[in-house]
Amino acid sequence: QWLRNIGSDEDGNSGLKFPVAIAFSYYGNEDRIYVADQGHAKIQVFDLQGNFQFAFGSKVSQGMLGWKWHEGEFVRLQSIAIDSQGQVHAADCYMNNIQILNAQNGDYISSYGSFGTSLGQLNLPLDIAITGSGQTVVTNIENKRVEIITIP
């Protein structure tokens, strides 16, 4: 039975452009739904009733010499997961890295992963998950394997 839409108003107008992944946060007394919105290069956050709370992230700008990446920016935000500390891990399948962001305000904490074919390197990461022990499991599509990464 249908209950409600998330990310759209009562008229069906969506604030989401290309939602590709969701993750849930159950920390504190505020359960939240995090949506990776590739079209807006943002992570949009909703309460469990579907009410918009806040968003963070932005699109990487492209200059004459290529992409000008800054912390908290995405080219192609693809997947998100939330770790046991309540931090958002956001995979960018174009930049071949995973950023760790503060789930409460989107502040950049750190990142891991780099482009390549060696073990531990990424080439088109499409999905991520966090294990109970804090390791990241990444589908590494072009390298034709699944990576299990321990974050230092």
Helices and strands as residue ranges (DSSP letters): E 19-25, E 32-37, E 42-47, E 52-56, E 58-59, E 61-63, E 66-68, E 73-74, E 77-82, E 87-92, E 97-102, E 108-112, E 125-130, E 136-140, E 145-149
